[in-house]
Amino acid sequence: MTDFTNPENSFECDSFERDFNAYSKQQYDWREIARYYRKRPLTVLWRALTVAWMLGSFAIALVLDHLFGRSEATQNRRAARLRQILTHLGPTFIKVGQALSTRPDLIKPRFLDELIKLQDQLPPFSSDVARQIIYSDFERTPEEMYSFFAAEPVAAASLGQVYKARLYTGEEVAVKVQRPNLVPVIRRDLYILRWAAGWIAPFLPLNLGHDLRLIVDEFGSKLFEEIDYLNEGRNAEKFAANFQDEPLVKVPSIYWRYCSTHVLTMEWIHGFKLTDTDKVKAAGLATNDLVEIGVSSGLRQLLEFGFFHADPHPGNLFATPDGRMAYIDFGMTDQLDQHTKETLVDSVVHLINRDYVDLANDFVKLGFLMPDVDVRPLVPALEAVFQDAIGASVGNFNFKSVTDKFSEVMYEYPFRVPAKFALIIRSLVTQEGLALSLDPNFKILEVAYPYVARRLLTAETPALRRRLIEVLFKDGKFQWQRLENLLLIARSDQSFDIIPTAGLGIQFLMTEEGQYLRKQILLALTEDNRLHTEEVQRLWALVKDDLQPNRLIEAAWSAITDFSRERAVALVPTELAGALQLTNQ
């Protein structure tokens, strides 16, 4: 057993690190970091030379391979060497490698395979040091806190490692312990990266170079959120609260009595990594179902909650034996504001409807284009990029194919990727890769579209109701085919029930907000001086089997009882008079 009072077993920082920890706050502030390191050029210089030597020699080797025509032959060896270099350079550069591992549009496949190993195949640090960290934070040994604490970690990552343990109350837990002296190491490396970004920016493509230091700042901010384990625990509970109505999504419980900034104790998840398809299939789990859970939960995170898991790599997603998907590791999350969520819904609607002018304007609203940009020349380019999106499978329509096409567009138009969307893209690309590994033929849009259609048809918020009206009306005319398509798409989701949707629709039509839609429906029914009975009959044939009379009456009555009798009755003569006036014209 480790003697925690023995100075030889101490993991305390040296004098430089103690000085920096005392000076700095536990958060990323590039100005504070710059002020500190400008006074310590020798410390920065030695580290910068080490980084430059290792990465520079690697770059020279790549250039020589290209000049001598041996790139293909040496690619596997170079890829493994890059992973070794990033691992040797430590946590900051490992995190950079992890970020690159989710960008198949930038990294060659063989390099990608090696960088993916940085996500959960890293060397552990000493268990004696881990035990010392626990003792320093709680003034108790692991044996005093847990009835069982494993001698060796079950997994090691860039910022910490995980031990299996058991509480004295009997619960199996995972204990995550942070690597020692992380803050000063990360601050120093971020200072070097930001300094280097300023120098190399002019030599990079325009749309990347101007924002390279901002990208480093965003990376630094998220990294410092990630190393605060109390913040990670709060993120996990917020994520669990969002999915409390979704039994197929599992989030581990947090045991706060055994948590600190450097130690996180959470429920142990029994399951298999999603990429371990052999174990998944051996457990009798349907890969299609797991992918559907992942895609639908990802859509809910972005379009419904705005709070999303920004690091869903294979080491953080598990399939449980009972068919649920478990999310772990909530160090990297982000929050979208209401405007961004609504604009994302808009962009999905515009993509479904192939409204590329509106889609171009969505890019402006999301910050991909400057507000004063003329989007008209961009419309044909967007149409060329997305024209094959509808109905494509994950294998044919993926973010790599889209970003490949966009790379050409971005050189011709002033596109830029906002820092927040770098995390969203990272999350989507990773989840897409998981979908491909589980089922290459899975059609992602068969999950995405029913979700969006269901959200629009239920339209529980004013913003979504506005978007439903936007879908159903174009140039002032009711789009019967769009409503039919929405119903068809929504009904492809077995969980979709049209009766509650009908009830919400009746309720909405009876409000002042629904007055416009009531009039537009009456206009649509008598459009072109004829009653559109054929369209109505097609819709009826589509939904009649689901509209059981007793349930429909119950839904209608429930909607009506939310209003006073006077208000409900007052609506009838007004709308009947409007209908009669229209038919007499």
N, C-alpha and C positions, 0 to 999 in steps of 0.2 A: 504493500500500500504506500502511496506517495506521502512523504512528510511535507505538508504544506508550509510548515514553519521554517524549513531549511532553505537558506538563501540560494543554494545551488539549483533548487527546483523553481525558482521564481522566473516569471516570464515578463517582469517589469521592463518598460522601455528604457533605453539608454538616456543620457542627460539631454541630448538633442530632442528626442521624442517627447520626454516629459515636459520640456520647455514649450514645445509646440502644442501639446495637448492643453497645457495651462493657458497658452496664449489664444488658442482658437476655439471657436464654438463647434458643436457637433452638427454642422451643416455645411453645405457647399456655398462658398462666397468667393468668387474668383478675384475680387479686388483685395480682400483680406489675404488670400493666399499669395497673390502677387506682391503685396507689400512685404510679407514675411520673407519670401525667397529672394527678393531683390537684394536683401541685406546678407544673404548667405549664398553667394554665387558658387563657391567651391562645392557645396553640397549638391547643388543642381547640376553643376558641370560634370561631376563624376558619374552621376546617374545618367545624364544625357549622353555622355560618351559611351556608356555601357549599352544603352538602348540603340544609339546610332550605329555602334559597331556590330551588334547582333542583327539588327534589321537591315543595315546597309550591306553587310556581307551576304545576306540572304538575297537582297535585291540584285547585287552584282552577279551572283550565281545564276539567277533567272535570266539576266541579260545575256550572259555568256552561253547559257543553254540555247537561247533563241538564235544567237549569232552563229552557233555551230550546228544548228538544226537538230538538237537532241532534246528539245522540250518534252516531246511525247515520251521518250524513253526514261526521263528522270522525274516525271511529274509525281509519281507515287512517293519517291524519296524526298522530293522538295516539300510535298504536302505534309509528310510526317515531320520533317525538320521545322516547318513553320509552327506546327502545334507544339513541338518541344521548346522552341524559342519563346513563344507566348507563355507557356507554362513556367519556364525559367524566369521570365521577367515579372511574374507575380500577378496578383489579383486584378489590377487595373487592366492589364493587357489581356488577361484571360477573358474579362468581360467584353473587351473590344472584339476578341475572337468570337465570342458567343454571339455578339450582335451581327458580325459578318456571316456567321453560320446560317443565318436566316435569310440571306440575300443571294438566292441562286441567280439573280440577274447580274450580280457583280462578281461572283466567285465561281471558278470552274468546278465541275462535279467532284473531281478527285480531292481537291482542296476542301470542298464542302464536307466530304465524308470525314476528313480528319478534324476539321473545326468543330463538327458536331460532337466529337469525343470530349471537347472542353466543357460540355454541359454537365456531365456527371461522371467522367472518368479521369479524375484528378488525384494526385498523390495526397494522402492525409497528413496532417501534422500530428505531433506526439500526443498520445492519449493522456500522458502525465500533464502536459500543458493544458489540455482541455479540462481536466479535473481541477487544475489550479484556477482556471478562469471561473468555473462554477463556484469554487470556494471563495474567490475574491468578491464575487457578486452577492453571495448569500451568506457568507461566513459559516457555511455548513459543507461537509463533504458530500459527494454524490451518494455514499452509503447512508448518510443521515436523511437525505431527501427522498431517495428511492429505495424500495425493497430489493430491486435488482437494477444494476447498471452494467451494460455490456463492456467488456474489456477493450474491444476494438470497434471503430465506427462501421456502420453498415453502408455508408455512402459519404463521399467527400466532394465538395463543390468548391467554387472559386472563393467564396466568402466564409464558408464554414463547413462543418461536417455533422453527421447525424448519428446518434447512438440509440439503440433500442433499450428501453427501461420499463420499469413497472412501479407504480405508486404504491404506497403502503395500504391504500384503499382498494387495490386490486386492478386498477385500470392499466392497460398496456399503453405506453406512450413513446413518442419519438422526441428525443432531446437534441435540439440543434444548438451547437456551440460555435461561436464565431472564431475565426482565425485571429491570432494575437497581433496587436500593434497595427491594426488595419487602417485606422484614420490617418496617421502621419504618412504611411506609404502611399495611400490613395491620393492624398492632397499633393504630395510631391510629384507624382506621375501625371496628375491632371494639369498641374502647372506646366510641365514639360510638353504635354500634348497640346495645350492651348497655345503655348508659345510657338510650337512647330506649325500649328494650323495657320497662324498668321503669316508665317514665312512661305508655306507651300501653296496657300490659297490661290495666288495669281497664276500658278502653273496648272491648276486643275480646271475642268470644264466650268463655264461661267455659272451655271445654276447651282453647282455644288460649292464652288470656291468662296463665294461671297458670304455664305452662311456657315462655313466650316467651324468657326469659333463658337457660333451659337449652338451648333450641333454638339460640340464638346461641353458647353455649359449645360445643355439639356441632359446629356449623358452623365455629367457630374452630379447634377441635382437628383436624378433618379437613383444614382449609385449610392448617394448618402441617405436617401430614404430607405434603400434596400438594406443598409447595414445597421439600421435601428430596428431591432427585433420586436420592441414594443409596438412600433408602428406596423410591423408585419402582422402582429397579432390582431391589432385593430382592423387592418385590411381584411383579414380572414373572417372576422365576425361580421363586417359590413357585407362582404360577399355572400356569406351564409344567409344573412337576413334578406338579401335580394332574392335568393333562390329558395326561400323557406316553403314556397308553394310548389316546388319542383322536386318530386321524390327521386328522380333519376340523377340528380346532381348532389354529390356528397362533398362536404367541407369538414375537415377535422376540427374538433372542439379544442379550445385553448384553455390550458390550466394556468390561470394568471398567478397563482401563489408560487409557481415555479418558473416565472419569466422575469427577464431583465433585458437591458439593452443588448447584452451579449449572449443571452441564453433564452431559448424559446422551447417550452414544453407543450406538445400538442398530442391529440389522439393518434394512436398508431393505426395506419390504414392497411388492411389486409387486401392485397390485390396484385395486379400485374401491370407492368408498363404497357401502354397502348401499342408500342412498337414490337412487343414480344408476341407476335401473332400466333405462334405455336401454342403458348400457354393460354392465350385468349380463346382459341378454338378448342383446345383440350378441355377448357372449363365449360364448354357448351354455349359460349356467348356469341351472338350474331354480330359480326363486324359492322354490317350496315346500320344496325341499331345504335352502336357506339358512335359511329361517325355522325349519325343524325342527332344524337344527343349533343355532341361536340359543336356541330354547326349551329344548331338552334340555340344552345346556351351562349355561343359566341355572338349571335345576332342580338339576343336579349341584352347582353352586356353593352353592346355598342348603341343599339337603337332604342332600347327601353330604359335601362338603368343609367347608362352613361359612365358607369364604373366598370372597368375591365381589367382582366388579368393580362398583363403585358409581356409575360414570359412563359407561355404555355408550351415549353419544349418537352420532349418525350420523358424526361426525368421528373416532370412536374404533373403528369397526367396518368392516372391509373384506372384500370377497369377492375371493379370489385366483383367477387364471385356471384353476387346477386344481380349483376347487370347494370349497376350504376357507374357513372363516371365521377372519379374523385379528383378534385383540384387540390394541389398542395403548393407550398412556397409562394406566399403573397407579398414578397418583398418588393416586387416591381409591378405596380398598378398605376392607373391614371384615371382621371375623372374628366368627362366631357361636359361642357355647359349645355344648357337647354337649346340655345341657338344652333350649336354644332350638331346635337342629336337630331333636331328637326331638319336641318339641312342635309344630313346623311339620309334621312328618310326620303326627303325630296329627291336626292340623287338616285336612290334606288327606284323610286316611282318613275322618274324621268328616263332611267335606263330601260325599265320594263316597257314604257310607252314609246321608246326610241325618240324621245324629244331631246335632240342633241343640242339645240340652242339653249334650252333651259338647263341641260346638264353642264354646258360650258359656263353658264352663270353660277351654277352651284360651285364650280371650281374657284370662281372669284370669291364667293361667300366663305368658302373653307380656307382661303388664304393661299391656294396654289397659284393664283394669278393676281396681279395688282388690280385695284379697282378701276383704274383708267385704261385698262387694256380693251381693245376692240376684239370681241370674241367671235365675230362673224367669220373671219378667215380660219378660225380654229374648228368650226363645226364639221367640215368634211373630214378633217383629220380624226376627230373623235368618232365619227361614224365609221371610219376605216378600222379604228382600234376595237370598237365594241360590236361591230355588225354581226360577228359570229357568237356573241355571248349567249344569246337566248337559246336555251335547249342544249348547250354544250355540256359535256361531262367534265369532271375535275381533270381527267387525263388530257383533255383537249383544250379546255379553257381554264388556265390557271394564272396566278399572278406573275409567273415568270414570262409567259407568252405575252401578257398585257404590258409588263414593264419593258420587254424587248421592243414591242411596237412603240411604246411611249418614249423610249430612249431617242428614237428618231424625231418624234414630235417635239421633245424638249429642247432639241438643238435649234429648232425653227421658231419656237414660241417661248416667251419668258416664263416658263414654269419654274416653280421652286417647291420643295417639300417642307411644309411647316414642321417644326421640331416635334410637336405633339403627334403628328401623323406618322412620324418615323416609328413610334411605338405601336401604333395601330397596324401599320403595314407589317411590322415584325410579327405581331400577334397573328394576323390573318395568314401570312405566308407560312408560319409554323403550323397552324391548324390545318392549312391546306396540305402540307407535307404529311401530316399524320393521317389525313383522310386518304391520301394516295397510298400510304404504306398499308392501310387496313383493307382498302378496296379500290383498286385503280379504276373500276368502272362506275363507282358511285357518282351520281349526278348531284353536284352541290346545289344547283339551282332548283332541283326538285324539293329541297328542304328550305332554301332561302325564300323562294317565291311564295309557297304556302304560308310561311311565317309573316311575310310582309302583307300578303292578301288578308290573312286573318286579322292582323293588327289594324288594317284599314277598314275592314268590314265591321269590326267591333267598335272601333273609333271611340275609345273611352275618354279622350281628351279633345278640347277644341282644336288644337293643332292638327291632330290626326283627322278630325272631321273635315277641316279645311282641305287636307290633302286628298281625302276621299272624293270630295267635290271636284277637286282639280283633276283627278283621274277620270271621273265619270263625265265631265263636261270639257269639250274642246271647241274653241271658237263659238261658244254660246249654245252648242248643240249637245244633246245627251248621247253618250257613246254606249249604245246597247251592247255592242260586242265586247267592250271592256268590262262591263258589269258581268256578262256571261263568263268571260275569261277569269275574272276574279273569283267568281263562285266555283268554277271548275278547278282552279288552282287551289283554293282554300279547302275544297272538299277532298282533294287528294291527301290532305292531312287527316288521318283517322280521328284525331282528337278534336277536330273542328265540329261544333254543333251549331246548326243554323238557327235553332229556336231561340237561344239567348241573343243571338245576333239580330234576329227579327224583333225581339223585344226592345233591344237598344235602339233599333231603327225607328220603331213606332214612337218610343219616348223622345227621340231627337226631333222627329217631325212635328211633335206637339209643342216644341219650345219656340221662343221667339227666334233663336238662332237657326231653327229649321225652317223658318218662313220662306227663305230664298229657295231652299231645296224643294219645298212643297210646290211652289209656283213653277220651278223648272221641270219637275216631274210631270205636272199637268200640261205644260207646254210640250214636253217630249211626247206624251201620249197622243197629242193632237197635232204633232209637227207635220208640215207639208200637207195640211188640210185633210188628214186622214187619221183614223185611230190605229195605233201601232199594235194591233192585236196579234200579229204574227210574232213580233219580238216578245210580247208578253207571254204568249203560249210557249215559246222556246224556254223562257226562264222558268215558267211553271213546270214544264216537263223535267227540267233540271232538278228542281227542289221538291216536287210534290211528294216523293216517297219519304222525305224527311219531315214533312209538315203534318204531323199527326194532329187532328183537329183539337183534341183535348189539351195537348201541350201548347198549341198555337193560341188557343183561347186564354189559357193560363198566362202565357207571355204577354199577350195584348192587355189583359186585365191588370197585370202587375204594372205595366207601363202607364196605363191610364190612371191607376190609383195614386200615382205620384203627383197628380195634378188635382186641383179642385174641380168639382163638377161644372162650375160656371165657366172655367177656362176651357175645359174639354168641349163643352157644348158650344161655346162661342166660336170655336174653330170650324165647326161643321158648316154653318150657312155661308161663311166667308169663302171657304174653298169650293163649296158646291156652286155658289154664284160665279166664281172665277171659271170653273169648268164649263158651266152653261154658256157664259159669255164667249169662251174660246171656241166652243163647238158651233155657235151661231155666226161666227165671223166667216 
